[in-house]
């Protein structure tokens, strides 16, 4: 049995999800994990000084002992705790560019033409998400993104909170607001309420990391990008296993986000047309039912031809394509959040199994089975970490 020391923060959702991935691999590989809970600024514990184990995974801000163990030949994987330092080349990282692009694509599909970014200038991950978000919006031909950027230490200062309120008041209506983290997005929701901006009707707010507790206690509940940190944890564990067995590790992967977990803060499309709003609301509440374009037109109170015209004009897509995208989003939720068979999922969303395969492949380019397998790590359930 391999003995592995793990120092990944349990104070953040990203860290907890990484721990889940490491724990899943440990169970399969028969490792015994030596773990102590801690935060982002933790120090490696004294017991690690003369430890006789097989490997170490550490994100501790103060690495007192792991460098010495690595120098002695122990398998050690370390992250630098400096958010502005260079991203480590030999450990898996989130694809920050993909996260920024996903946020822009998500908002543009909802029909937004005005965009804002709220982030930090002293965090590499924020800067990379910011640049990718800007680039995707600019490439689509929309007006420039409006930015509110501070240091991480300034966000709760009274003058900075007032500056953020002024920024939110200045944004056009409706506006898509992408925040670098869930914590920052939750704060922005509170400041938006302070200055009378209505979410999601006027401001649509999206965070990153999908911290379930933080997203649910926010008001309204916060939509967020799932960064798939459990896959990062699994990849780290696989890399350490190769090192412990003196094998050449596989190339370091960039971990792709699994998608947007939509809650109330982004729960409306950016449209002013009341008939179109009725159509979208009907489609949202009927996503698990068999649905035809004529049903949507009837719910909207307009003709099918008029509905199609309004979709093309305001959302740059057809009713059928939009319906298909929403259906696939619901299928993805069931693939990742349940153990339903594909037959059961097809039944749950009101289509035949053959249709499920067809529309999923048309939208995502792969089969639902391959999607579930590729994202299996995001479905990890917590398990005990034993000291």
C-alpha positions as CSV (number, residue, x, y, z in Angstrom):
1,X,0.0,0.0,0.0
2,X,1.3,3.4,-1.0
3,X,1.3,6.2,1.6
4,X,0.6,9.6,0.2
5,X,0.5,12.9,2.0
6,X,-2.0,15.5,0.7
7,X,-2.1,19.2,1.4
8,X,-4.9,20.7,-0.7
9,X,-7.0,23.4,0.8
10,X,-10.5,22.3,2.0
11,X,-11.5,26.0,2.4
12,X,-12.5,26.5,-1.3
13,X,-14.8,24.5,-3.6
14,X,-12.0,24.2,-6.1
15,X,-9.8,22.5,-3.4
16,X,-12.5,20.3,-2.2
17,X,-13.3,19.1,-5.7
18,X,-9.6,18.4,-6.3
19,X,-9.5,16.4,-3.1
20,X,-12.5,14.3,-4.5
21,X,-10.5,13.5,-7.6
22,X,-7.4,12.5,-5.6
23,X,-9.6,10.4,-3.3
24,X,-11.2,8.6,-6.1
25,X,-7.9,7.6,-7.6
26,X,-6.6,6.6,-4.2
27,X,-9.5,4.2,-3.7
28,X,-8.8,2.6,-7.0
29,X,-5.1,2.4,-6.5
30,X,-5.2,1.3,-2.9
31,X,-3.4,4.3,-1.4
32,X,-3.6,5.4,2.2
33,X,-4.0,9.1,2.3
34,X,-2.5,11.2,5.1
35,X,-4.5,14.5,5.1
36,X,-5.1,17.5,7.4
37,X,-7.8,20.1,6.7
38,X,-6.5,23.6,6.0
39,X,-6.9,26.8,4.0
40,X,-5.1,28.4,1.1
41,X,-2.4,29.9,3.4
42,X,-1.6,26.7,5.3
43,X,1.9,25.6,6.3
44,X,3.1,22.1,5.9
45,X,2.8,20.3,9.3
46,X,5.8,19.3,11.4
47,X,5.1,15.6,11.0
48,X,6.1,15.9,7.3
49,X,9.7,16.8,8.2
50,X,10.9,13.2,8.6
51,X,8.0,11.4,6.9
52,X,8.8,8.0,5.4
53,X,5.9,7.8,3.0
54,X,5.9,7.3,-0.8
55,X,4.6,10.6,-2.2
56,X,3.3,14.1,-1.5
57,X,0.8,16.3,-3.2
58,X,0.9,19.9,-1.8
59,X,-0.6,23.3,-2.5
60,X,0.5,24.6,0.9
61,X,1.5,28.3,0.7
62,X,4.5,27.6,3.0
63,X,6.3,24.5,1.8
64,X,8.8,23.9,4.6
65,X,9.5,20.2,4.1
66,X,8.3,18.9,0.7
67,X,11.2,20.4,-1.3
68,X,13.7,18.5,1.0
69,X,11.7,15.3,0.5
70,X,11.8,15.8,-3.3
71,X,15.6,16.4,-3.1
72,X,15.9,13.0,-1.3
73,X,14.1,11.3,-4.2
74,X,10.5,11.1,-2.9
75,X,7.8,11.7,-5.5
76,X,6.4,15.2,-4.8
77,X,4.0,17.4,-6.8
78,X,4.0,21.0,-5.7
79,X,2.0,24.1,-6.7
80,X,3.4,27.6,-6.1
81,X,0.8,29.4,-3.9
82,X,1.6,32.8,-5.6
83,X,-1.5,33.8,-7.7
84,X,0.7,36.1,-9.8
85,X,3.5,33.6,-10.2
86,X,4.1,31.5,-13.3
87,X,1.6,28.7,-13.7
88,X,3.4,25.4,-13.0
89,X,4.3,23.4,-16.1
90,X,4.3,20.0,-14.6
91,X,0.9,19.9,-12.9
92,X,-2.6,20.0,-14.5
93,X,-4.2,23.4,-14.6
94,X,-7.7,24.7,-15.5
95,X,-8.0,25.9,-19.1
96,X,-8.6,29.6,-18.2
97,X,-9.0,30.6,-21.8
98,X,-11.7,28.0,-22.3
99,X,-13.5,29.3,-19.2
100,X,-13.5,32.9,-20.5
101,X,-14.7,31.8,-23.9
102,X,-17.4,29.6,-22.4
103,X,-18.7,32.6,-20.4
104,X,-18.9,34.8,-23.5
105,X,-20.5,32.0,-25.6
106,X,-23.1,31.3,-22.9
107,X,-24.1,35.0,-22.7
108,X,-24.1,35.5,-26.5
109,X,-26.4,32.6,-27.0
110,X,-28.8,34.3,-24.6
111,X,-28.9,37.3,-26.9
112,X,-26.7,39.7,-24.9
113,X,-25.0,42.6,-26.8
114,X,-23.5,44.4,-23.8
115,X,-20.9,42.7,-21.5
116,X,-18.9,43.5,-18.4
117,X,-16.1,41.8,-16.5
118,X,-15.3,42.0,-12.8
119,X,-12.0,40.6,-11.6
120,X,-8.6,41.0,-10.1
121,X,-5.4,42.4,-11.6
122,X,-3.3,40.4,-9.2
123,X,-4.4,36.9,-10.1
124,X,-3.2,35.1,-13.2
125,X,-6.4,33.1,-13.5
126,X,-8.5,36.2,-13.5
127,X,-6.3,37.9,-16.2
128,X,-6.5,34.9,-18.4
129,X,-10.3,34.6,-18.1
130,X,-10.6,38.3,-18.7
131,X,-8.5,38.3,-21.9
132,X,-10.4,35.3,-23.4
133,X,-13.8,36.8,-22.5
134,X,-12.8,40.1,-24.2
135,X,-11.5,38.3,-27.3
136,X,-14.6,36.2,-27.8
137,X,-16.9,39.2,-27.4
138,X,-14.8,41.3,-29.7
139,X,-14.6,38.6,-32.3
140,X,-18.4,38.4,-32.4
141,X,-18.6,42.1,-33.2
142,X,-20.2,43.3,-30.0
143,X,-19.3,46.6,-28.2
144,X,-16.2,46.5,-26.0
145,X,-16.4,44.8,-22.6
146,X,-16.6,47.2,-19.7
147,X,-14.3,46.3,-16.9
148,X,-14.1,46.7,-13.1
149,X,-10.7,45.4,-12.0
150,X,-9.3,45.6,-8.4
151,X,-6.7,43.8,-6.3
152,X,-8.0,40.9,-4.3
153,X,-7.3,42.7,-1.1
154,X,-9.4,45.8,-2.1
155,X,-12.8,44.2,-2.8
156,X,-14.3,44.8,0.7
157,X,-12.9,48.3,1.2
158,X,-15.7,50.9,1.5
159,X,-14.4,53.1,-1.3
160,X,-14.0,50.1,-3.6
161,X,-17.5,48.9,-2.9
162,X,-18.9,52.3,-3.7
163,X,-16.9,52.4,-6.9
164,X,-18.4,49.0,-7.8
165,X,-21.9,50.3,-7.2
166,X,-21.2,53.2,-9.5
167,X,-19.8,50.8,-12.1
168,X,-23.0,48.7,-11.9
169,X,-25.2,51.8,-12.2
170,X,-23.4,52.7,-15.4
171,X,-23.9,49.5,-17.2
172,X,-26.5,49.4,-20.0
173,X,-29.7,47.4,-19.6
174,X,-29.6,44.4,-20.1
175,X,-25.9,43.6,-19.5
176,X,-24.1,40.3,-19.0
177,X,-21.6,40.5,-16.1
178,X,-18.9,37.8,-15.9
179,X,-17.1,37.6,-12.6
180,X,-13.7,36.0,-12.1
181,X,-14.9,33.9,-9.1
182,X,-18.0,32.9,-7.3
183,X,-17.0,34.9,-4.2
184,X,-16.7,38.0,-6.3
185,X,-19.9,37.3,-8.1
186,X,-21.8,36.8,-4.8
187,X,-20.5,40.2,-3.7
188,X,-21.6,41.8,-6.9
189,X,-25.1,40.5,-6.5
190,X,-25.3,42.2,-3.1
191,X,-23.9,45.5,-4.5
192,X,-26.4,45.3,-7.4
193,X,-29.2,45.1,-5.0
194,X,-27.8,48.1,-3.1
195,X,-27.9,50.3,-6.2
196,X,-31.3,49.1,-7.5
197,X,-30.1,47.0,-10.4
198,X,-32.4,44.0,-10.9
199,X,-30.9,40.5,-11.4
200,X,-31.4,38.8,-13.8
201,X,-33.7,41.2,-15.7
202,X,-31.2,44.1,-15.9
203,X,-27.9,42.5,-15.0
204,X,-27.1,38.8,-15.6
205,X,-24.3,37.7,-13.3
206,X,-22.1,34.6,-13.8
207,X,-19.3,33.3,-11.5
208,X,-16.7,30.6,-11.7
209,X,-16.1,27.4,-9.6
210,X,-19.7,26.4,-8.9
211,X,-19.4,26.4,-5.1
212,X,-22.9,25.0,-4.3
213,X,-23.2,26.6,-0.8
214,X,-22.1,30.0,-2.0
215,X,-24.2,29.9,-5.1
216,X,-27.3,28.9,-3.2
217,X,-27.0,31.4,-0.3
218,X,-26.5,34.2,-2.8
219,X,-29.6,36.2,-3.6
220,X,-30.7,35.5,-6.2
221,X,-29.0,32.1,-6.5
222,X,-25.8,32.4,-8.5
223,X,-25.1,30.7,-11.9
224,X,-21.5,29.5,-12.2
225,X,-19.0,27.7,-14.5
226,X,-18.0,24.3,-13.3
227,X,-14.2,24.1,-13.7
228,X,-14.1,20.3,-13.3
229,X,-11.5,20.5,-10.5
230,X,-12.1,16.9,-9.6
231,X,-10.6,16.0,-13.0
232,X,-7.6,18.0,-12.1
233,X,-7.3,16.1,-8.8
234,X,-7.5,12.8,-10.6
235,X,-4.9,13.9,-13.2
236,X,-2.6,14.9,-10.4
237,X,-3.0,11.6,-8.6
238,X,-2.3,9.7,-11.9
239,X,0.9,11.8,-12.4
240,X,2.1,11.1,-8.8
241,X,1.4,7.4,-9.3
242,X,3.7,7.4,-12.4
243,X,6.4,9.2,-10.5
244,X,6.2,6.7,-7.6
245,X,6.5,3.8,-10.1
246,X,9.5,5.6,-11.8
247,X,7.4,5.9,-15.0
248,X,7.4,8.9,-17.4
249,X,4.2,10.7,-16.6
250,X,1.8,11.5,-19.5
251,X,1.8,15.0,-20.9
252,X,0.2,17.5,-18.5
253,X,-3.5,18.1,-19.5
254,X,-5.4,21.4,-19.5
255,X,-8.6,20.7,-17.6
256,X,-11.7,21.7,-19.6
257,X,-14.7,23.2,-17.8
258,X,-17.8,21.0,-17.9
259,X,-20.2,23.9,-18.5
260,X,-22.4,26.5,-16.9
261,X,-24.6,25.4,-14.0
262,X,-27.5,27.8,-14.5
263,X,-29.4,29.3,-11.5
264,X,-31.5,32.4,-11.1
265,X,-28.8,35.0,-11.6
266,X,-28.6,34.2,-15.4
267,X,-32.1,32.7,-15.7
268,X,-33.4,35.1,-18.5
269,X,-32.4,35.8,-22.0
270,X,-31.6,39.4,-23.1
271,X,-34.8,40.2,-24.9
272,X,-37.3,43.1,-24.7
273,X,-40.0,41.6,-26.8
274,X,-42.8,40.4,-24.4
275,X,-44.0,37.7,-26.8
276,X,-40.4,36.4,-27.1
277,X,-40.1,36.5,-23.3
278,X,-43.2,34.3,-23.0
279,X,-41.8,31.9,-25.5
280,X,-38.5,31.6,-23.7
281,X,-40.2,31.1,-20.4
282,X,-42.4,28.4,-21.8
283,X,-39.5,26.6,-23.3
284,X,-37.5,26.8,-20.1
285,X,-40.4,25.2,-18.0
286,X,-41.2,22.7,-20.7
287,X,-37.7,21.5,-21.5
288,X,-38.5,17.9,-20.3
289,X,-41.6,17.6,-22.4
290,X,-42.1,16.7,-26.1
291,X,-42.2,20.1,-27.7
292,X,-42.9,21.5,-31.2
293,X,-42.4,24.9,-32.6
294,X,-46.2,25.4,-32.9
295,X,-46.5,24.8,-29.2
296,X,-44.1,27.5,-28.4
297,X,-45.8,29.9,-30.9
298,X,-49.1,29.3,-29.2
299,X,-47.7,29.9,-25.7
300,X,-46.1,33.1,-27.0
301,X,-49.5,34.3,-28.5
302,X,-48.1,34.9,-32.0
303,X,-47.9,33.0,-35.3
304,X,-45.1,30.5,-36.0
305,X,-43.8,32.8,-38.7
306,X,-43.7,35.8,-36.4
307,X,-41.9,33.7,-33.7
308,X,-39.3,32.5,-36.1
309,X,-38.7,36.1,-37.3
310,X,-38.2,37.3,-33.7
311,X,-35.8,34.5,-32.9
312,X,-33.7,35.3,-35.9
313,X,-33.7,39.0,-35.2
314,X,-33.0,39.0,-31.5
315,X,-31.3,35.7,-30.8
316,X,-29.6,35.0,-34.2
317,X,-30.9,31.5,-34.3
318,X,-34.0,29.5,-35.2
319,X,-36.6,28.2,-32.7
320,X,-35.7,24.6,-33.5
321,X,-31.9,25.1,-33.0
322,X,-32.6,26.9,-29.7
323,X,-34.9,24.2,-28.5
324,X,-32.3,21.6,-29.4
325,X,-29.6,23.4,-27.4
326,X,-31.8,23.6,-24.4
327,X,-32.7,20.0,-24.6
328,X,-29.0,19.0,-24.8
329,X,-28.2,21.2,-21.8
330,X,-30.8,19.3,-19.8
331,X,-29.5,15.9,-21.1
332,X,-26.0,16.9,-19.9
333,X,-27.3,17.7,-16.5
334,X,-28.8,14.2,-16.2
335,X,-25.7,12.6,-17.6
336,X,-23.5,14.3,-15.1
337,X,-25.7,14.4,-12.0
338,X,-27.5,11.0,-12.2
339,X,-26.7,7.4,-13.0
340,X,-29.7,7.1,-15.3
341,X,-29.4,4.9,-18.3
342,X,-29.6,6.6,-21.7
343,X,-33.1,5.1,-22.1
344,X,-34.2,6.7,-18.8
345,X,-32.7,10.0,-19.8
346,X,-34.5,10.0,-23.1
347,X,-37.7,9.2,-21.3
348,X,-37.1,12.0,-18.8
349,X,-36.6,14.7,-21.5
350,X,-39.6,13.5,-23.6
351,X,-37.8,12.1,-26.6
352,X,-36.9,8.7,-28.1
353,X,-33.5,7.2,-27.5
354,X,-32.7,7.5,-31.2
355,X,-33.6,11.2,-31.1
356,X,-31.4,11.7,-28.0
357,X,-28.3,10.3,-29.8
358,X,-29.1,12.4,-32.9
359,X,-29.6,15.8,-31.3
360,X,-26.7,15.3,-28.9
361,X,-24.4,14.5,-31.7
362,X,-25.7,17.4,-33.7
363,X,-25.1,20.0,-30.9
364,X,-21.9,18.6,-29.3
365,X,-20.4,16.4,-32.1
366,X,-20.1,13.3,-29.9
367,X,-22.4,10.7,-28.5
368,X,-24.0,11.1,-25.0
369,X,-22.1,8.0,-23.8
370,X,-18.7,9.5,-24.8
371,X,-19.6,12.8,-23.1
372,X,-20.5,11.0,-19.9
373,X,-17.3,9.0,-20.0
374,X,-15.1,12.0,-20.8
375,X,-16.6,13.9,-17.9
376,X,-16.9,11.0,-15.5
377,X,-14.4,12.7,-13.1
378,X,-16.9,15.6,-12.5
379,X,-19.4,13.0,-11.1
380,X,-17.1,12.0,-8.2
381,X,-18.8,11.6,-4.9
382,X,-17.0,12.5,-1.6
383,X,-15.2,9.7,0.2
384,X,-13.3,9.6,3.5
385,X,-9.7,10.8,3.5
386,X,-7.9,8.7,6.2
387,X,-4.9,9.9,8.1
